[in-house]
Every structure is written in structure tokens, then in C-alpha cells.
Amino acid sequence: MKKYIPALAIDVVLVVVFAVLGRSSHDEVLDLVGLAGTAWPFLGGLTVGWFFTAWLYRDKFDAFAAVPTGLLVWVSTLVVGMLLRAVTGQGTATAFIIVATIFLGLFLVGWRVVVGLLQHRKVDAH
């Protein structure tokens, strides 16, 4: 399990960056309480995505794979995050859902694509 910690850490940092950028784009205070309030629904979704993907692909789970891990983690982070925001009275405006879909998709799947391409390139170089 230790080998997956870097991938999980990257995902957590990217979700927190998403929350920071969102708060700063709306001129909201960037204190710890406000940031936690914005980030926790998506961190909850991220957690669900990690557990679900690890369970579903338990024999061949690869935390660094864009497919299926990145896709499932992205969708879970987005959907569960939005559901948690909705049930706790936080905003789920259409524009926000679109921005969150794009940002989280690009970053949660994107870094895995880049890692995969770099690994493929490294293998081809040998």
C-alpha cells in the first residue's frame, strides 16, 4: 500500500488546489476553516473513488493508471463531491459543475496520463 501514497498525495493536493483557486476566484478568505469547508466534499468523493477503485480492481489496482483509476477517481470526486455540497446547502450551480468537471478531469486524469507517457517514453528509450 505504501507504493500508492504518492499518487494519493498528488490527488489530495490537486483537490485542495481546486478549492484554493475556487475560493480565490470568488474573493473568499483563504483561511483554513473556509478552505476545509470548500474542499471536504471533494476530498470525501476522492476517498470514495480510491476505495471503490481499489476494491473493484483489487487484483490489478494501479493508482497511477489514467484508466480505470484516474477516470473512476475523477467521476467519484465530482459526483460525490457535488452530492455532499447539495445535501449540506453549498452551491451546485451549473457553471460550477462545468468548471469542476473540467478542472478535476484535467488534473486527476491528466497527471496520470503524463506519468504514463513519461514511463512509455522511458521504456522506448531503452
mmCIF file of the C-alpha atoms, coordinates in Angstrom:
data_MODEL
# 
_entry.id   MODEL 
# 
loop_
_atom_site.group_PDB 
_atom_site.id 
_atom_site.type_symbol 
_atom_site.label_atom_id 
_atom_site.label_alt_id 
_atom_site.label_comp_id 
_atom_site.label_asym_id 
_atom_site.label_entity_id 
_atom_site.label_seq_id 
_atom_site.pdbx_PDB_ins_code 
_atom_site.Cartn_x 
_atom_site.Cartn_y 
_atom_site.Cartn_z 
_atom_site.occupancy 
_atom_site.B_iso_or_equiv 
_atom_site.pdbx_formal_charge 
_atom_site.auth_seq_id 
_atom_site.auth_comp_id 
_atom_site.auth_asym_id 
_atom_site.auth_atom_id 
_atom_site.pdbx_PDB_model_num 
ATOM 1   C CA . MET A 1 1   ? 0.000   0.000  0.000   1.00 0.00 ? 1   MET A CA 1 
ATOM 2   C CA . LYS A 1 2   ? 2.933   2.342  0.616   1.00 0.00 ? 2   LYS A CA 1 
ATOM 3   C CA . LYS A 1 3   ? 3.618   2.500  -3.114  1.00 0.00 ? 3   LYS A CA 1 
ATOM 4   C CA . TYR A 1 4   ? 0.258   4.243  -3.622  1.00 0.00 ? 4   TYR A CA 1 
ATOM 5   C CA . ILE A 1 5   ? 0.879   7.066  -1.147  1.00 0.00 ? 5   ILE A CA 1 
ATOM 6   C CA . PRO A 1 6   ? 2.490   9.376  -3.753  1.00 0.00 ? 6   PRO A CA 1 
ATOM 7   C CA . ALA A 1 7   ? -0.496  9.019  -6.091  1.00 0.00 ? 7   ALA A CA 1 
ATOM 8   C CA . LEU A 1 8   ? -2.964  9.638  -3.270  1.00 0.00 ? 8   LEU A CA 1 
ATOM 9   C CA . ALA A 1 9   ? -0.951  12.656 -2.104  1.00 0.00 ? 9   ALA A CA 1 
ATOM 10  C CA . ILE A 1 10  ? -0.984  14.134 -5.618  1.00 0.00 ? 10  ILE A CA 1 
ATOM 11  C CA . ASP A 1 11  ? -4.759  13.692 -5.816  1.00 0.00 ? 11  ASP A CA 1 
ATOM 12  C CA . VAL A 1 12  ? -5.312  15.302 -2.407  1.00 0.00 ? 12  VAL A CA 1 
ATOM 13  C CA . VAL A 1 13  ? -3.073  18.259 -3.282  1.00 0.00 ? 13  VAL A CA 1 
ATOM 14  C CA . LEU A 1 14  ? -4.891  18.775 -6.585  1.00 0.00 ? 14  LEU A CA 1 
ATOM 15  C CA . VAL A 1 15  ? -8.306  18.761 -4.893  1.00 0.00 ? 15  VAL A CA 1 
ATOM 16  C CA . VAL A 1 16  ? -7.031  21.299 -2.349  1.00 0.00 ? 16  VAL A CA 1 
ATOM 17  C CA . VAL A 1 17  ? -5.611  23.426 -5.197  1.00 0.00 ? 17  VAL A CA 1 
ATOM 18  C CA . PHE A 1 18  ? -9.052  23.272 -6.827  1.00 0.00 ? 18  PHE A CA 1 
ATOM 19  C CA . ALA A 1 19  ? -10.605 24.557 -3.591  1.00 0.00 ? 19  ALA A CA 1 
ATOM 20  C CA . VAL A 1 20  ? -7.985  27.305 -3.208  1.00 0.00 ? 20  VAL A CA 1 
ATOM 21  C CA . LEU A 1 21  ? -8.445  28.500 -6.790  1.00 0.00 ? 21  LEU A CA 1 
ATOM 22  C CA . GLY A 1 22  ? -12.213 28.428 -6.422  1.00 0.00 ? 22  GLY A CA 1 
ATOM 23  C CA . ARG A 1 23  ? -12.172 30.431 -3.209  1.00 0.00 ? 23  ARG A CA 1 
ATOM 24  C CA . SER A 1 24  ? -9.671  32.946 -4.539  1.00 0.00 ? 24  SER A CA 1 
ATOM 25  C CA . SER A 1 25  ? -11.594 33.422 -7.804  1.00 0.00 ? 25  SER A CA 1 
ATOM 26  C CA . HIS A 1 26  ? -14.619 34.444 -5.718  1.00 0.00 ? 26  HIS A CA 1 
ATOM 27  C CA . ASP A 1 27  ? -12.573 36.666 -3.402  1.00 0.00 ? 27  ASP A CA 1 
ATOM 28  C CA . GLU A 1 28  ? -13.324 34.420 -0.440  1.00 0.00 ? 28  GLU A CA 1 
ATOM 29  C CA . VAL A 1 29  ? -11.000 34.335 2.544   1.00 0.00 ? 29  VAL A CA 1 
ATOM 30  C CA . LEU A 1 30  ? -8.272  31.701 2.228   1.00 0.00 ? 30  LEU A CA 1 
ATOM 31  C CA . ASP A 1 31  ? -8.251  30.670 5.866   1.00 0.00 ? 31  ASP A CA 1 
ATOM 32  C CA . LEU A 1 32  ? -8.041  27.049 6.983   1.00 0.00 ? 32  LEU A CA 1 
ATOM 33  C CA . VAL A 1 33  ? -11.705 26.811 8.029   1.00 0.00 ? 33  VAL A CA 1 
ATOM 34  C CA . GLY A 1 34  ? -13.012 28.220 4.755   1.00 0.00 ? 34  GLY A CA 1 
ATOM 35  C CA . LEU A 1 35  ? -10.671 26.091 2.705   1.00 0.00 ? 35  LEU A CA 1 
ATOM 36  C CA . ALA A 1 36  ? -11.671 22.963 4.612   1.00 0.00 ? 36  ALA A CA 1 
ATOM 37  C CA . GLY A 1 37  ? -15.334 23.808 4.094   1.00 0.00 ? 37  GLY A CA 1 
ATOM 38  C CA . THR A 1 38  ? -14.816 24.067 0.362   1.00 0.00 ? 38  THR A CA 1 
ATOM 39  C CA . ALA A 1 39  ? -12.512 21.070 -0.025  1.00 0.00 ? 39  ALA A CA 1 
ATOM 40  C CA . TRP A 1 40  ? -14.083 18.438 2.243   1.00 0.00 ? 40  TRP A CA 1 
ATOM 41  C CA . PRO A 1 41  ? -16.933 17.345 -0.073  1.00 0.00 ? 41  PRO A CA 1 
ATOM 42  C CA . PHE A 1 42  ? -14.481 16.704 -2.889  1.00 0.00 ? 42  PHE A CA 1 
ATOM 43  C CA . LEU A 1 43  ? -11.963 15.051 -0.599  1.00 0.00 ? 43  LEU A CA 1 
ATOM 44  C CA . GLY A 1 44  ? -14.817 12.807 0.521   1.00 0.00 ? 44  GLY A CA 1 
ATOM 45  C CA . GLY A 1 45  ? -15.578 11.993 -3.110  1.00 0.00 ? 45  GLY A CA 1 
ATOM 46  C CA . LEU A 1 46  ? -11.899 11.354 -3.732  1.00 0.00 ? 46  LEU A CA 1 
ATOM 47  C CA . THR A 1 47  ? -11.815 8.933  -0.806  1.00 0.00 ? 47  THR A CA 1 
ATOM 48  C CA . VAL A 1 48  ? -14.859 7.066  -2.104  1.00 0.00 ? 48  VAL A CA 1 
ATOM 49  C CA . GLY A 1 49  ? -13.261 6.878  -5.549  1.00 0.00 ? 49  GLY A CA 1 
ATOM 50  C CA . TRP A 1 50  ? -9.998  5.488  -4.218  1.00 0.00 ? 50  TRP A CA 1 
ATOM 51  C CA . PHE A 1 51  ? -11.685 2.842  -2.085  1.00 0.00 ? 51  PHE A CA 1 
ATOM 52  C CA . PHE A 1 52  ? -14.123 1.857  -4.830  1.00 0.00 ? 52  PHE A CA 1 
ATOM 53  C CA . THR A 1 53  ? -11.438 1.594  -7.493  1.00 0.00 ? 53  THR A CA 1 
ATOM 54  C CA . ALA A 1 54  ? -9.054  -0.320 -5.228  1.00 0.00 ? 54  ALA A CA 1 
ATOM 55  C CA . TRP A 1 55  ? -11.877 -2.713 -4.317  1.00 0.00 ? 55  TRP A CA 1 
ATOM 56  C CA . LEU A 1 56  ? -13.119 -3.113 -7.899  1.00 0.00 ? 56  LEU A CA 1 
ATOM 57  C CA . TYR A 1 57  ? -9.643  -3.731 -9.329  1.00 0.00 ? 57  TYR A CA 1 
ATOM 58  C CA . ARG A 1 58  ? -8.127  -5.264 -6.195  1.00 0.00 ? 58  ARG A CA 1 
ATOM 59  C CA . ASP A 1 59  ? -6.058  -7.832 -8.096  1.00 0.00 ? 59  ASP A CA 1 
ATOM 60  C CA . LYS A 1 60  ? -4.719  -5.365 -10.646 1.00 0.00 ? 60  LYS A CA 1 
ATOM 61  C CA . PHE A 1 61  ? -5.140  -1.952 -8.990  1.00 0.00 ? 61  PHE A CA 1 
ATOM 62  C CA . ASP A 1 62  ? -2.735  0.668  -10.315 1.00 0.00 ? 62  ASP A CA 1 
ATOM 63  C CA . ALA A 1 63  ? -3.062  4.047  -8.603  1.00 0.00 ? 63  ALA A CA 1 
ATOM 64  C CA . PHE A 1 64  ? -1.038  5.650  -11.398 1.00 0.00 ? 64  PHE A CA 1 
ATOM 65  C CA . ALA A 1 65  ? -3.219  4.408  -14.277 1.00 0.00 ? 65  ALA A CA 1 
ATOM 66  C CA . ALA A 1 66  ? -5.318  7.023  -16.082 1.00 0.00 ? 66  ALA A CA 1 
ATOM 67  C CA . VAL A 1 67  ? -7.760  4.250  -16.994 1.00 0.00 ? 67  VAL A CA 1 
ATOM 68  C CA . PRO A 1 68  ? -9.532  2.992  -14.978 1.00 0.00 ? 68  PRO A CA 1 
ATOM 69  C CA . THR A 1 69  ? -8.190  4.610  -11.783 1.00 0.00 ? 69  THR A CA 1 
ATOM 70  C CA . GLY A 1 70  ? -7.988  8.224  -12.941 1.00 0.00 ? 70  GLY A CA 1 
ATOM 71  C CA . LEU A 1 71  ? -11.397 8.128  -14.595 1.00 0.00 ? 71  LEU A CA 1 
ATOM 72  C CA . LEU A 1 72  ? -13.147 6.483  -11.658 1.00 0.00 ? 72  LEU A CA 1 
ATOM 73  C CA . VAL A 1 73  ? -11.476 8.742  -9.097  1.00 0.00 ? 73  VAL A CA 1 
ATOM 74  C CA . TRP A 1 74  ? -12.400 11.805 -11.174 1.00 0.00 ? 74  TRP A CA 1 
ATOM 75  C CA . VAL A 1 75  ? -16.063 10.829 -11.565 1.00 0.00 ? 75  VAL A CA 1 
ATOM 76  C CA . SER A 1 76  ? -16.371 9.864  -7.909  1.00 0.00 ? 76  SER A CA 1 
ATOM 77  C CA . THR A 1 77  ? -14.694 13.072 -6.719  1.00 0.00 ? 77  THR A CA 1 
ATOM 78  C CA . LEU A 1 78  ? -17.034 15.128 -8.868  1.00 0.00 ? 78  LEU A CA 1 
ATOM 79  C CA . VAL A 1 79  ? -20.323 13.292 -8.276  1.00 0.00 ? 79  VAL A CA 1 
ATOM 80  C CA . VAL A 1 80  ? -19.922 12.533 -4.567  1.00 0.00 ? 80  VAL A CA 1 
ATOM 81  C CA . GLY A 1 81  ? -18.457 15.999 -4.008  1.00 0.00 ? 81  GLY A CA 1 
ATOM 82  C CA . MET A 1 82  ? -21.431 17.672 -5.666  1.00 0.00 ? 82  MET A CA 1 
ATOM 83  C CA . LEU A 1 83  ? -23.902 15.470 -3.796  1.00 0.00 ? 83  LEU A CA 1 
ATOM 84  C CA . LEU A 1 84  ? -22.243 16.305 -0.479  1.00 0.00 ? 84  LEU A CA 1 
ATOM 85  C CA . ARG A 1 85  ? -22.312 20.000 -1.362  1.00 0.00 ? 85  ARG A CA 1 
ATOM 86  C CA . ALA A 1 86  ? -26.000 19.761 -2.267  1.00 0.00 ? 86  ALA A CA 1 
ATOM 87  C CA . VAL A 1 87  ? -27.071 17.987 0.926   1.00 0.00 ? 87  VAL A CA 1 
ATOM 88  C CA . THR A 1 88  ? -25.119 20.453 3.066   1.00 0.00 ? 88  THR A CA 1 
ATOM 89  C CA . GLY A 1 89  ? -26.567 23.515 1.371   1.00 0.00 ? 89  GLY A CA 1 
ATOM 90  C CA . GLN A 1 90  ? -23.453 24.516 -0.546  1.00 0.00 ? 90  GLN A CA 1 
ATOM 91  C CA . GLY A 1 91  ? -23.735 25.748 -4.109  1.00 0.00 ? 91  GLY A CA 1 
ATOM 92  C CA . THR A 1 92  ? -24.038 23.463 -7.119  1.00 0.00 ? 92  THR A CA 1 
ATOM 93  C CA . ALA A 1 93  ? -24.694 25.999 -9.855  1.00 0.00 ? 93  ALA A CA 1 
ATOM 94  C CA . THR A 1 94  ? -24.424 24.696 -13.411 1.00 0.00 ? 94  THR A CA 1 
ATOM 95  C CA . ALA A 1 95  ? -21.387 26.866 -14.151 1.00 0.00 ? 95  ALA A CA 1 
ATOM 96  C CA . PHE A 1 96  ? -19.645 25.497 -11.050 1.00 0.00 ? 96  PHE A CA 1 
ATOM 97  C CA . ILE A 1 97  ? -20.396 21.912 -12.058 1.00 0.00 ? 97  ILE A CA 1 
ATOM 98  C CA . ILE A 1 98  ? -18.932 22.576 -15.506 1.00 0.00 ? 98  ILE A CA 1 
ATOM 99  C CA . VAL A 1 99  ? -15.776 24.186 -14.103 1.00 0.00 ? 99  VAL A CA 1 
ATOM 100 C CA . ALA A 1 100 ? -15.354 21.414 -11.513 1.00 0.00 ? 100 ALA A CA 1 
ATOM 101 C CA . THR A 1 101 ? -15.841 18.725 -14.172 1.00 0.00 ? 101 THR A CA 1 
ATOM 102 C CA . ILE A 1 102 ? -13.184 20.226 -16.409 1.00 0.00 ? 102 ILE A CA 1 
ATOM 103 C CA . PHE A 1 103 ? -10.657 21.087 -13.699 1.00 0.00 ? 103 PHE A CA 1 
ATOM 104 C CA . LEU A 1 104 ? -10.924 17.809 -11.804 1.00 0.00 ? 104 LEU A CA 1 
ATOM 105 C CA . GLY A 1 105 ? -10.897 15.805 -15.027 1.00 0.00 ? 105 GLY A CA 1 
ATOM 106 C CA . LEU A 1 106 ? -7.860  17.545 -16.429 1.00 0.00 ? 106 LEU A CA 1 
ATOM 107 C CA . PHE A 1 107 ? -5.926  17.259 -13.211 1.00 0.00 ? 107 PHE A CA 1 
ATOM 108 C CA . LEU A 1 108 ? -6.987  13.926 -11.678 1.00 0.00 ? 108 LEU A CA 1 
ATOM 109 C CA . VAL A 1 109 ? -6.751  12.095 -15.004 1.00 0.00 ? 109 VAL A CA 1 
ATOM 110 C CA . GLY A 1 110 ? -4.206  14.391 -16.631 1.00 0.00 ? 110 GLY A CA 1 
ATOM 111 C CA . TRP A 1 111 ? -1.288  13.850 -14.264 1.00 0.00 ? 111 TRP A CA 1 
ATOM 112 C CA . ARG A 1 112 ? -1.718  10.104 -14.708 1.00 0.00 ? 112 ARG A CA 1 
ATOM 113 C CA . VAL A 1 113 ? -1.660  10.474 -18.497 1.00 0.00 ? 113 VAL A CA 1 
ATOM 114 C CA . VAL A 1 114 ? 1.576   12.466 -18.251 1.00 0.00 ? 114 VAL A CA 1 
ATOM 115 C CA . VAL A 1 115 ? 3.155   9.839  -15.961 1.00 0.00 ? 115 VAL A CA 1 
ATOM 116 C CA . GLY A 1 116 ? 2.069   7.083  -18.344 1.00 0.00 ? 116 GLY A CA 1 
ATOM 117 C CA . LEU A 1 117 ? 3.547   8.900  -21.332 1.00 0.00 ? 117 LEU A CA 1 
ATOM 118 C CA . LEU A 1 118 ? 6.817   9.513  -19.491 1.00 0.00 ? 118 LEU A CA 1 
ATOM 119 C CA . GLN A 1 119 ? 7.035   5.849  -18.466 1.00 0.00 ? 119 GLN A CA 1 
ATOM 120 C CA . HIS A 1 120 ? 6.280   4.755  -22.015 1.00 0.00 ? 120 HIS A CA 1 
ATOM 121 C CA . ARG A 1 121 ? 8.923   7.129  -23.322 1.00 0.00 ? 121 ARG A CA 1 
ATOM 122 C CA . LYS A 1 122 ? 11.450  5.803  -20.793 1.00 0.00 ? 122 LYS A CA 1 
ATOM 123 C CA . VAL A 1 123 ? 10.760  2.209  -21.898 1.00 0.00 ? 123 VAL A CA 1 
ATOM 124 C CA . ASP A 1 124 ? 11.148  3.170  -25.572 1.00 0.00 ? 124 ASP A CA 1 
ATOM 125 C CA . ALA A 1 125 ? 14.478  4.879  -24.837 1.00 0.00 ? 125 ALA A CA 1 
ATOM 126 C CA . HIS A 1 126 ? 15.970  1.609  -23.572 1.00 0.00 ? 126 HIS A CA 1 
# 
